[in-house]
């Protein structure tokens, strides 16, 4: 029996010049019929921000299709499959910025690896697509970077580097606010236990006592436990273990650390406790998950990947 032929997807990669943070694709070269004679998705080795100055058509983000028109922004993490297709028979005018958030965050927070990871998770949480006026501050930073790169006046490299740091913070803010809005819509009144949730997210490596969490929310342990289950749909202990498992998954994606080391860094007292909780929450062992993690980057394995320089 013949195996099903894989669909082709392209890696379009860029090299960022030394001491710079950004590559900009600007000007009339980017007025074109996007998607013409192209049938497959592509992804990049860098994060991409696109701004549509003119035209309309479709932006496909993985398996979701979004109509676009002038004045729209796309914010796409690296390794995320996508493509742009202009309205049939017409051209569009897009301009793009490409950068590596991980490198920039290392320079921003050289002594705080935990904060680097937290910010990177926020910045790359999802691909975004929206009207510019929905997020005017983010749009303003993007357009200012583009103009700096276009005109290349004195000190433009330093200016762009600082602006890109501000851009990353604004992307993190947008993603954080959207996440909070979704969570609040799903769980009205969750603000009553916010201090406990914040504490767990920062101190997951330490031993966390439920009484301690209740005190941070200014309530009795009994009342805290009842509200926690009501709002989160699980006990405080289960939530703490879920956070630790999520952190462990991130470490498995990004490092080659041993399972014992990951267990300790994620806050589990022993490797056996880690393995037991991981299988209960995820449904598979850490070793099996590491071989086949369920995240969008793993979907790339279902394609034949061809590599092209840039566009």
Long-range contacts (C-beta under 8 A, 24 or more apart in sequence): 6-302, 6-303, 6-304, 7-40, 7-302, 7-303, 7-304, 8-40, 8-303, 8-304, 8-305, 8-306, 9-40, 9-41, 9-42, 9-43, 9-81, 9-300, 9-303, 9-304, 9-305, 9-306, 10-40, 10-41, 10-42, 10-43, 10-305, 10-306, 10-307, 10-308, 11-42, 11-43, 11-44, 11-45, 11-305, 11-306, 11-307, 11-308, 12-42, 12-43, 12-44, 12-308, 12-309, 12-310, 12-311, 13-44, 13-45, 13-46, 13-307, 13-308, 13-309, 13-310, 14-44, 14-45, 14-46, 14-98, 14-309, 14-310, 16-46, 16-98, 16-99, 16-100, 19-157, 20-157, 20-160, 20-161, 21-99, 21-100, 21-103, 21-104, 21-160, 21-161, 21-164, 22-97, 22-98, 22-99, 22-145, 22-149, 22-160, 22-161, 22-164, 23-97, 23-98, 23-99, 24-95, 24-96, 24-97, 24-98, 24-145, 24-146, 24-149, 24-150, 25-95, 25-96, 25-97, 25-98, 25-311, 26-95, 26-96, 26-146, 26-149, 26-150, 27-95, 27-150, 30-93, 30-94, 30-95, 30-96, 31-91, 31-92, 31-93, 32-86, 32-91, 32-92, 33-86, 33-89, 33-90, 33-91, 33-92, 34-84, 34-85, 34-86, 34-91, 34-92, 34-94, 35-83, 35-84, 35-85, 35-86, 36-86, 38-83, 38-85, 40-83, 41-81, 41-82, 41-83, 42-81, 42-82, 42-83, 42-308, 43-78, 43-79, 43-80, 43-81, 43-82, 43-300, 44-76, 44-78, 44-79, 44-98, 45-78, 45-79, 46-78, 46-98, 46-99, 46-100, 47-75, 47-76, 47-77, 47-78, 47-98, 47-99, 47-100, 47-101, 47-123, 47-124, 48-74, 48-75, 48-76, 48-78, 48-96, 48-97, 48-98, 49-73, 49-74, 49-75, 49-76, 49-96, 49-97, 49-98, 49-142, 49-167, 50-74, 50-76, 50-84, 50-94, 50-95, 50-96, 51-94, 51-95, 51-96, 51-132, 51-139, 51-142, 51-143, 51-146, 52-92, 52-93, 52-94, 53-93, 53-94, 53-95, 54-92, 54-93, 55-86, 55-87, 55-90, 55-91, 55-92, 55-93, 55-94, 56-86, 56-87, 56-90, 56-92, 57-84, 57-85, 57-86, 57-87, 57-90, 57-92, 58-84, 58-85, 59-83, 59-84, 59-85, 59-129, 60-84, 60-85, 61-127, 61-129, 62-127, 62-296, 62-299, 66-129, 68-92, 68-129, 71-131, 71-132, 71-133, 72-129, 72-130, 72-131, 72-132, 73-128, 73-129, 73-130, 73-131, 73-132, 73-135, 73-138, 73-139, 73-142, 74-127, 74-128, 74-129, 75-127, 75-128, 75-129, 75-171, 76-127, 76-128, 77-123, 77-124, 77-126, 77-127, 78-124, 79-296, 79-297, 79-300, 80-127, 80-296, 81-296, 81-299, 81-300, 81-303, 82-127, 95-146, 97-142, 97-145, 97-146, 97-149, 99-164, 101-168, 104-164, 104-165, 104-168, 105-168, 108-165, 108-168, 117-250, 117-254, 119-168, 119-172, 121-250, 122-171, 122-172, 122-175, 122-176, 123-168, 123-171, 123-172, 123-175, 125-175, 125-179, 126-175, 128-171, 128-174, 128-175, 135-170, 135-174, 137-170, 138-167, 138-170, 138-171, 138-174, 141-166, 141-167, 141-170, 142-167, 187-231, 187-232, 189-227, 189-231, 190-231, 190-232, 192-217, 192-219, 192-227, 192-231, 193-217, 193-224, 193-227, 193-228, 193-231, 193-232, 196-224, 196-228, 196-236, 200-239, 200-240, 200-243, 201-243, 204-240, 204-243, 204-244, 204-247, 204-266, 204-267, 205-265, 205-266, 205-267, 206-267, 208-240, 210-236, 210-237, 240-267, 241-277, 241-281, 242-281, 244-268, 244-274, 244-277, 245-277, 245-278, 245-281, 245-282, 248-274, 248-278, 248-286, 249-282, 249-289, 249-293, 252-286, 252-289, 252-290, 252-293, 253-293, 253-295, 253-297, 259-286, 259-287, 262-286
